[in-house]
Amino acid sequence: MNITDLTERFKQEEAATNERAKQIQNDALERLTNACNQQCNAAESTLKNALESSLKLLQSAISENTFAMNQQLAAVNKDVKAWTPRLTKSIKLGVLYPILATGLVCAAAIGGTLALLKSQNREYVHMRPLSTD
């Protein structure tokens, strides 16, 4: 065997080795791509299921809260309807009636004073002219 035959043989083996390495790399890359796709699909389905269950939980919580708030609103409306006349009456008793009572007492005092002055003899009241010396 001569050197050119060996060189040619080494080149062929090198080409075959390079081709085999490329094939191994391509296979490994394909397996990695498939594994990544499987993991992404699994993560996507897990996330989708988690989001759907969270959405269902949120919807049920919202409906429960809505029901409770509507009940509270109905109770508040009932209380407002029941307490509004009482509040009006309390304001009348606490503010308006004392003012009216004070006015009536003052009017009675003024009227009584005027009646008393008219009914009494006023002879004891003398007015003298003012003497200036």
Buried (B, 14 or more C-beta within 10 A) or exposed (E): EEEEEEEEEEEEEEEEEEEEEEEEEEEEEEEEEEEEEEEEEEEEEEEEEEEEEEEEEEEEEEEEEEEEEEEEEEEEEEEEEEEEEEEEEEEEEEEEEEEEEEEEEEEEEEEEEEEEEEEEEEEEEEEEEEEEE
